[in-house]
């Protein structure tokens, strides 16, 4: 056991959920939401994330942050599935959900602390604004949907992969509500719109989650990429496709989905 880790504190439920998720990673196929996953308390979801990362012998230098019904929630995007623009990924059972997202790259650590971070402190810690594509591919069958919220958090909020695109220096006061985004699948326009960010603000979801860090993977560090939300109505892709997205003033990102 790693010094300072709390493996011994893992409940039988958390250990069983981690075991199920690791079996899905090993087989490449989704697993059913069983009684353990259905019973997992939210207080143990982050522990499962840590157990799974340890079982896969990997870490995280990228994160997804969300605000769900007013509650902050975040998860690691594990190192093996975070790739630069131009990468390709094999489509899993039930397909990938494609999400074009706005992300941030930190230039300084946001270590957990007793005193809450302020909005200005979060802005000061951000170095770059970037475009990315998240591929949602849960380890649970029929999810999102079938997995209860704690199990969804335990499964890294469904993250299957993340593709990091172009970036620009972050400017204080940058707003997500007035950016023009387009994306295409095999050259067919899927969305062409202004705004669409869930909070209309890339800093707010990072602020709320920075003040609620309980992960076991080291937290938000300088150089980490933090993705902050989908800019459009997500869509499921079950067939091979070439995906490209652009955000005016930020740049582009591309990924190939293969069978």
Number of C-alpha atoms within 10 A of each C-alpha: 7 6 6 6 10 13 15 7 11 14 14 11 18 25 19 18 28 26 16 22 27 19 15 17 15 10 9 12 17 21 18 17 20 13 11 17 25 16 15 22 16 15 10 19 25 26 24 31 27 22 24 25 21 13 13 14 8 13 18 20 19 25 24 23 24 23 18 12 6 9 11 19 22 28 27 28 26 23 15 12 17 20 17 16 20 15 16 18 19 13 21 20 16 16 20 25 20 22 22 28 24 27 27 28 23 23 16 16 15 21 14 17 11 7 7 13 16 13 13 12 12 20 20 15 18 25 19 19 23 25 25 33 26 26 26 24 25 28 29 25 17 15 18 17 10 14 23 18 20 21 30 23 22 31 26 25 24 23 24 22 21 31 23 26 23 19 21 15 13 18 13 13 11 14 14 19 16 14 19 17 24 19 23 17 20 13 11 11 12 17 17 15 14 17 17 20 20 18 15 17 19 25 22 19 26 28 21 23 20 23 18 17 19 16 18 18 20 13 20 25 18 16 17 19 26 28 29 26 24 20 24 22 11 16 13 14 17 16 12 16 18 16 22 23 25 21 23 12 13 19 16 22 24 23 26 18 21 14 11
